[in-house]
Amino acid sequence: AAVRALADREERVRALVFREEAFETMRRLGASEVVAADMRDPEALRVAASGVGTIYHICPNVHPDEVAIGESAIAAARSAGVERFVYHSVLLPAVEAMPHHWLKHGVERRLRDSGLQFRGVLGVPYGTDVEMSLVDLEDVAEAAAVVLTSPGHEGATYELCGPEAIAVTGIADSLERQLGRPVRAEFEEVEDWERTAGATGLGEYQVDALVRMFRYYDRNDFTGSSEALRRLLGRQPTSFEEFAARTVESRSRAT
């Protein structure tokens, strides 16, 4: 989404992917150049950053090496003389009860100490049965494009949240209206999810981190203000209902 948003602004984008199979997808989205590299390889990141003016860094989801990867990305940016560095983090990164959030907090600390003109772009993970300030991926991408291409954001950290607090029941209701067929919100015990998670390819660390996240959600809502995103976009952020309507319409046209 960020590649597409930047391409729409006629910016040249070098997309970094893990597998060469993703090259064609990135080119269709508007990337001017696509390179493949393992983010755990500092030298590969240094080469990928060469000649780049701005970096939007998003680590693979729930990765146990997030801090080391972040350090390598920051080092590559400094080596290449990158002018702007945007780190895609999460809401409430300093919550130790969610290990993968805490790792992102570690990267944020290193970014603050790096001397780079950082712009923290903060997204949210997916919801369970508690209220969450879900943010539209397209809004996150548009906000990223704003801070990557306009001045005045040095040293800023933005918590990007949608305009409403919505639970999975509200999500189900919205999807039911847009799809025109019944959609039910159903709670799944964390223990049941854990028993089947291994079959999806998640490793031990990922399973443990996500289980802790789900348990955190059981004790707390995961909501925030949409004001920062509204100011960056210059408009009201997209509601889940609007997102669902757009997605359903897009899929209908595709079929």
Secondary structure, 3 states (H helix, E strand, C coil): CHHHHHHHCCCCCEEEECCHHHHHHHHHHCCCEEEECCCCCHHHHHHHHCCCCEEEECCCCCCCCHHHHHHHHHHHHHHHCCCEEEEEEECCCCCCCCHHHHHHHHHHHHHHCCCCCEEEEEECCCCCCCCECCCCHHHHHHHHHHHHHCCCCCCEEEECCCCCCECHHHHHHHHHHHHCCCCCCCCCCHHHHHHHHHHHCCCHHHHHHHHHHHHHHHHCCECCCCHHHHHHHCCCCCCHHHHHHHHHHHHHHHC
